[in-house]
Amino acid sequence: MIQINVTIMGQSYRLACHEDEEKKLREAVAYLDGKMCAIRDAGKIKGNDRIAVMASLAIAAELLSTKSPSGPLSEMTMSEIKQKMEAMNNVLDQALLPQEDLF
């Protein structure tokens, strides 16, 4: 396992991953950061926790919309799809962890 530093919406996080997963994790972080920043910048939703939930819903909707017989996930098993979703959830959990201390 290695430790990497990432930034999501201006907040720094230290994440652990296997060395061969670093590139994919960084891509996931960049994608999540883009979604969250777009929601924040739209100015309609306040609070990092709400922004994270809205971003996760948008990403889940994107994932579900690709589930078709000819979609990009059609060749994947449910186990592989679940692994991808767990990886996204882990990124979200790490992003929301500092918020728990605020309450």
BELFENKA-V78658 format. One record per residue. N is the residue number from 1. D_CENTER is the distance of its C-alpha to the mean C-alpha in Angstrom with 1 decimal. Layout:
BEGIN
n & d_center
N & D_CENTER
N & D_CENTER
END
This chain:
BEGIN
n & d_center
1 & 19.7
2 & 18.9
3 & 17.4
4 & 15.5
5 & 15.0
6 & 12.2
7 & 12.0
8 & 9.6
9 & 12.0
10 & 14.9
11 & 14.1
12 & 14.5
13 & 12.9
14 & 14.5
15 & 12.6
16 & 14.6
17 & 14.4
18 & 17.1
19 & 18.7
20 & 18.3
21 & 14.5
22 & 14.1
23 & 14.0
24 & 11.2
25 & 9.1
26 & 10.1
27 & 9.5
28 & 5.7
29 & 6.0
30 & 8.5
31 & 7.0
32 & 4.5
33 & 7.8
34 & 9.9
35 & 8.8
36 & 9.2
37 & 12.3
38 & 13.8
39 & 13.7
40 & 15.2
41 & 17.7
42 & 18.9
43 & 20.3
44 & 20.4
45 & 17.9
46 & 18.5
47 & 16.8
48 & 13.4
49 & 12.9
50 & 13.9
51 & 11.8
52 & 8.6
53 & 10.2
54 & 11.2
55 & 8.0
56 & 6.7
57 & 10.3
58 & 10.4
59 & 7.8
60 & 9.8
61 & 12.9
62 & 12.3
63 & 11.9
64 & 15.0
65 & 16.9
66 & 16.9
67 & 18.6
68 & 22.1
69 & 24.9
70 & 24.5
71 & 20.7
72 & 18.6
73 & 17.6
74 & 21.3
75 & 22.1
76 & 19.5
77 & 20.4
78 & 18.7
79 & 18.1
80 & 16.2
81 & 14.1
82 & 13.6
83 & 12.6
84 & 9.8
85 & 8.6
86 & 9.4
87 & 7.5
88 & 4.1
89 & 6.2
90 & 7.5
91 & 4.9
92 & 5.2
93 & 8.8
94 & 9.5
95 & 8.6
96 & 10.9
97 & 13.4
98 & 15.7
99 & 15.9
100 & 17.7
101 & 20.4
102 & 21.3
103 & 22.6
END
